[in-house]
């Protein structure tokens, strides 16, 4: 695979949270993290082959944004599974390969922690990260991980979805793939401790690794890729589309079919050909989507949403 073709991805569109109860998860993000539900695709039967599942499935989804709304912020797609039912548990070992957590900037970290604890969240770790002086990782009622850090420039009563954190096997293999998608560098960090994600090395030694932060051109939300060496990153991302927790990520492209054709000609591998999808119950027009996996099997979608559908993101102090 080479990466000399035009990179199509411009921004995160949504990050999928698989669950057994949409309402429970939506309420957690709306009441606990000051987000808002903008639209919902009600539970309905559909062809499971779109997600690599044989036969008919029953599922629905709600789309939750920060208070700037869908023309500026990325969203969480909270997908409820009825048939097949949920499988597995959210990732909890920071050295396990896959989508680990999403991260939020909040204006008052202490108040946010207290509010989320009252809703059933548990603190997993609290320690400085190389890029955030006061970093907290919590698990929600389902065990799904969320990173929090304070940014007083975020308005009170709001939050900002600021990163997706994933563990990878080998950064030298992963980074060319992500550059080809359209991600650009933010910063690299040597990790001399895993305390900020509750990770220790063998026999109580300090965890060691590297983190590389990336972003897409049209927004501030980052992708944080972490390779652990002590202990080593291990395993792979869950393969079942109905696996509990963070499962897949959608990025917006101007033309799904054209991007698919260019990437396919350049040697990229896709899970399935592009398909047109109807999001009934929402204001979003029918969209062309297709799926591909990163080198560790983390699923991504190309979703056709042109740049003209969005407003430029401003910094928190400008918001």
C-alpha positions as CSV (number, residue, x, y, z in Angstrom):
1,X,0.0,0.0,0.0
2,X,1.2,3.5,-0.9
3,X,-0.2,6.8,0.1
4,X,0.5,9.1,-2.8
5,X,-3.2,9.6,-3.7
6,X,-5.2,12.5,-2.4
7,X,-6.2,12.0,1.2
8,X,-10.0,12.1,1.4
9,X,-10.8,12.4,5.1
10,X,-11.5,15.9,6.4
11,X,-13.0,15.5,9.9
12,X,-14.4,13.0,12.4
13,X,-18.1,12.5,11.7
14,X,-19.0,10.2,14.5
15,X,-17.6,7.6,16.9
16,X,-19.8,4.6,17.6
17,X,-20.6,3.4,21.1
18,X,-22.3,0.0,21.0
19,X,-24.7,-0.7,23.9
20,X,-27.9,-2.5,25.0
21,X,-29.8,0.7,25.9
22,X,-29.6,3.9,23.9
23,X,-31.6,5.9,26.5
24,X,-29.2,5.0,29.3
25,X,-26.1,6.0,27.4
26,X,-27.6,9.1,25.9
27,X,-28.8,10.3,29.3
28,X,-25.3,9.8,30.7
29,X,-23.7,12.1,28.0
30,X,-26.5,14.6,28.0
31,X,-27.0,15.0,31.8
32,X,-23.4,14.2,32.8
33,X,-21.3,15.8,30.0
34,X,-23.6,18.6,28.8
35,X,-24.1,17.2,25.3
36,X,-27.4,17.1,23.4
37,X,-29.2,14.5,21.4
38,X,-29.9,15.9,17.9
39,X,-31.4,13.0,16.0
40,X,-32.4,9.4,16.4
41,X,-32.7,6.5,14.0
42,X,-35.3,4.3,15.7
43,X,-34.9,0.6,16.2
44,X,-35.7,-1.2,13.0
45,X,-34.8,-4.3,10.9
46,X,-32.0,-3.9,8.3
47,X,-29.6,-6.0,6.3
48,X,-26.7,-7.0,8.6
49,X,-24.4,-7.5,5.6
50,X,-23.6,-3.8,5.7
51,X,-21.8,-4.4,9.1
52,X,-20.5,-7.8,8.2
53,X,-23.3,-9.8,9.9
54,X,-25.3,-12.4,8.0
55,X,-29.1,-12.0,7.9
56,X,-31.4,-9.4,9.3
57,X,-30.4,-7.3,12.4
58,X,-32.5,-5.1,14.7
59,X,-30.8,-2.0,15.9
60,X,-31.2,1.8,16.3
61,X,-29.0,4.7,17.0
62,X,-29.0,8.2,18.6
63,X,-26.6,10.9,17.6
64,X,-25.3,13.1,20.5
65,X,-23.3,16.3,19.8
66,X,-21.8,19.0,22.0
67,X,-23.9,22.1,22.2
68,X,-22.3,23.7,19.1
69,X,-24.4,21.2,17.1
70,X,-23.9,18.9,14.1
71,X,-22.6,21.5,11.7
72,X,-19.5,22.1,13.9
73,X,-18.9,19.2,16.4
74,X,-18.3,15.5,15.8
75,X,-20.9,13.2,17.4
76,X,-21.2,10.0,19.3
77,X,-23.4,7.4,17.5
78,X,-25.0,5.5,20.4
79,X,-26.1,2.2,18.7
80,X,-28.5,-0.1,20.5
81,X,-28.4,-3.7,19.6
82,X,-31.5,-5.9,19.9
83,X,-30.7,-8.7,17.6
84,X,-28.1,-10.0,17.6
85,X,-27.7,-9.0,21.3
86,X,-24.6,-7.3,22.6
87,X,-21.4,-9.4,22.9
88,X,-18.2,-8.9,24.9
89,X,-17.3,-6.2,27.3
90,X,-15.7,-2.8,26.7
91,X,-11.9,-2.7,26.6
92,X,-10.4,-2.1,30.1
93,X,-6.7,-3.0,29.7
94,X,-4.8,0.0,28.3
95,X,-2.3,-2.3,26.5
96,X,-5.0,-4.1,24.6
97,X,-5.1,-3.1,21.0
98,X,-8.2,-1.3,19.9
99,X,-10.4,1.8,20.6
100,X,-9.8,2.5,24.3
101,X,-11.6,5.8,25.1
102,X,-13.0,9.1,23.9
103,X,-11.7,12.2,25.6
104,X,-13.6,15.4,26.6
105,X,-12.4,18.8,27.6
106,X,-14.6,20.2,30.4
107,X,-14.6,23.7,32.0
108,X,-14.7,22.3,35.6
109,X,-13.1,18.9,36.1
110,X,-14.0,18.4,39.7
111,X,-17.7,19.3,39.2
112,X,-17.8,17.0,36.2
113,X,-16.3,14.1,38.1
114,X,-18.7,14.5,41.0
115,X,-21.7,14.6,38.6
116,X,-20.6,11.5,36.7
117,X,-19.9,9.6,39.9
118,X,-23.5,10.3,41.0
119,X,-24.6,8.7,37.8
120,X,-22.6,5.5,38.4
121,X,-19.2,6.3,36.9
122,X,-16.0,5.1,38.5
123,X,-12.6,6.7,38.5
124,X,-10.1,4.3,36.8
125,X,-7.0,6.6,37.0
126,X,-6.0,10.1,37.8
127,X,-2.5,11.3,36.9
128,X,-0.8,13.8,34.6
129,X,-0.6,12.9,30.9
130,X,2.2,14.3,28.8
131,X,-0.3,16.7,27.1
132,X,-2.7,17.3,30.0
133,X,-1.7,18.3,33.6
134,X,-4.8,16.8,35.2
135,X,-6.1,13.8,33.4
136,X,-8.8,11.5,34.6
137,X,-10.1,8.2,33.0
138,X,-13.5,7.0,34.2
139,X,-15.7,4.1,33.4
140,X,-19.4,4.7,32.8
141,X,-22.1,2.4,34.1
142,X,-21.3,-0.1,31.3
143,X,-17.6,0.0,31.8
144,X,-16.9,2.0,28.7
145,X,-13.9,4.3,29.2
146,X,-13.9,8.1,29.0
147,X,-11.0,10.5,29.4
148,X,-11.5,13.9,31.0
149,X,-9.3,17.0,31.3
150,X,-10.0,20.6,32.2
151,X,-10.1,23.5,29.7
152,X,-11.4,26.6,31.3
153,X,-11.9,28.2,27.9
154,X,-14.8,25.8,27.3
155,X,-18.0,27.6,28.3
156,X,-19.7,26.5,31.5
157,X,-22.5,24.0,30.9
158,X,-20.7,22.6,27.8
159,X,-18.0,20.1,26.9
160,X,-15.9,19.4,23.9
161,X,-15.2,16.0,22.3
162,X,-11.4,16.3,22.0
163,X,-9.9,12.9,21.2
164,X,-10.2,9.2,20.4
165,X,-7.5,7.2,22.1
166,X,-6.5,3.9,20.6
167,X,-3.8,1.4,21.4
168,X,-1.9,0.1,18.4
169,X,0.7,-2.7,17.9
170,X,3.3,-0.7,16.0
171,X,3.3,3.1,15.4
172,X,5.7,2.7,12.4
173,X,3.1,0.5,10.7
174,X,0.0,2.5,11.8
175,X,1.1,6.0,11.0
176,X,1.5,5.6,7.2
177,X,-2.0,4.3,7.1
178,X,-3.4,7.2,9.0
179,X,-1.4,9.7,7.0
180,X,-2.9,8.2,3.9
181,X,-6.4,8.7,5.3
182,X,-5.7,12.4,5.8
183,X,-4.5,12.7,9.4
184,X,-1.7,15.2,10.1
185,X,0.7,15.4,13.0
186,X,0.1,17.2,16.2
187,X,2.8,15.9,18.6
188,X,4.7,12.8,19.7
189,X,5.4,11.8,23.3
190,X,7.6,9.3,25.0
191,X,5.6,7.6,27.8
192,X,7.6,6.8,31.0
193,X,4.5,6.0,33.0
194,X,1.1,4.5,32.3
195,X,-0.4,5.8,35.5
196,X,-2.7,8.2,33.5
197,X,-4.4,5.1,32.0
198,X,-4.0,2.8,35.0
199,X,-1.2,0.7,33.4
200,X,1.9,-0.7,35.0
201,X,4.7,-2.8,33.6
202,X,5.6,-6.3,34.7
203,X,6.3,-6.8,38.5
204,X,5.3,-3.2,39.3
205,X,7.7,-1.5,36.9
206,X,6.7,1.7,35.1
207,X,4.8,1.2,31.9
208,X,6.7,2.5,28.9
209,X,5.5,3.4,25.4
210,X,5.0,6.1,22.8
211,X,2.0,8.3,21.9
212,X,1.5,10.0,18.7
213,X,-1.3,12.7,18.4
214,X,-2.9,13.3,15.0
215,X,-5.8,15.3,13.7
216,X,-7.9,15.8,10.5
217,X,-7.5,19.1,8.7
218,X,-11.0,20.6,9.4
219,X,-11.3,20.2,13.2
220,X,-9.5,20.1,16.5
221,X,-10.6,16.6,17.7
222,X,-7.5,14.4,17.9
223,X,-6.6,10.8,17.4
224,X,-4.2,9.6,20.1
225,X,-2.4,6.5,19.0
226,X,-0.5,4.7,21.8
227,X,2.1,1.9,21.4
228,X,3.1,0.2,24.6
229,X,6.4,-1.6,25.0
230,X,6.4,-2.5,28.7
231,X,4.0,-4.2,28.7
232,X,3.8,-4.7,25.0
233,X,0.6,-3.8,23.1
234,X,-1.2,-7.0,22.5
235,X,-4.3,-8.5,20.9
236,X,-6.5,-6.9,18.3
237,X,-9.6,-4.8,18.1
238,X,-12.9,-6.7,18.6
239,X,-14.2,-8.0,15.3
240,X,-18.0,-8.2,16.0
241,X,-20.0,-5.1,15.0
242,X,-22.2,-5.7,18.1
243,X,-19.3,-5.7,20.6
244,X,-19.8,-3.6,23.6
245,X,-18.1,-0.2,24.0
246,X,-16.3,1.9,21.4
247,X,-16.3,0.1,18.1
248,X,-15.8,2.1,14.9
249,X,-15.2,5.6,13.7
250,X,-16.7,7.5,10.7
251,X,-14.8,10.1,8.8
252,X,-16.4,12.5,6.3
253,X,-15.4,12.5,2.7
254,X,-16.7,14.5,-0.2
255,X,-17.4,11.4,-2.5
256,X,-17.4,7.9,-1.0
257,X,-17.4,6.1,-4.3
258,X,-14.6,8.2,-5.8
259,X,-12.5,7.8,-2.7
260,X,-13.1,4.1,-2.7
261,X,-12.1,3.7,-6.3
262,X,-8.9,5.8,-5.9
263,X,-7.9,3.9,-2.8
264,X,-8.7,0.5,-4.3
265,X,-6.6,1.3,-7.3
266,X,-3.7,2.2,-5.0
267,X,-3.8,-1.1,-3.2
268,X,-5.9,-0.4,-0.1
269,X,-8.1,-3.1,1.3
270,X,-11.8,-2.6,2.0
271,X,-14.2,-4.8,4.0
272,X,-17.1,-4.1,1.7
273,X,-18.0,-2.1,-1.4
274,X,-19.7,1.3,-1.1
275,X,-23.4,1.2,-0.3
276,X,-26.2,3.8,0.0
277,X,-27.8,3.9,3.4
278,X,-31.0,5.5,4.5
279,X,-31.1,7.1,8.0
280,X,-34.8,7.0,8.6
281,X,-36.1,9.4,11.3
282,X,-33.2,11.9,10.8
283,X,-32.7,15.0,8.7
284,X,-29.6,13.5,7.1
285,X,-29.9,12.6,3.5
286,X,-29.2,9.1,2.2
287,X,-25.5,8.6,2.2
288,X,-22.9,6.4,0.5
289,X,-20.6,4.6,3.0
290,X,-18.0,2.0,2.9
291,X,-15.8,0.3,5.5
292,X,-12.0,-0.3,5.9
293,X,-9.8,-1.4,8.8
294,X,-6.6,0.1,10.1
295,X,-3.5,-2.3,10.4
296,X,-4.9,-3.5,13.8
297,X,-8.4,-4.1,12.6
298,X,-9.9,-0.9,14.0
299,X,-12.9,-0.2,11.7
300,X,-13.4,3.1,9.9
301,X,-16.1,4.3,7.6
302,X,-16.0,6.7,4.7
303,X,-19.2,8.6,5.0
304,X,-20.3,11.0,2.2
305,X,-20.7,14.4,3.8
306,X,-19.1,17.2,1.8
307,X,-17.2,20.0,3.5
308,X,-19.9,22.5,2.6
309,X,-22.2,20.8,5.2
310,X,-20.0,22.0,8.1
311,X,-18.9,25.3,9.7
312,X,-15.2,25.8,10.4
313,X,-14.3,24.8,14.0
314,X,-13.0,27.7,16.1
315,X,-10.8,27.4,19.2
316,X,-12.5,27.2,22.6
317,X,-11.8,30.8,23.4
318,X,-13.6,31.8,20.1
319,X,-16.6,29.5,20.7
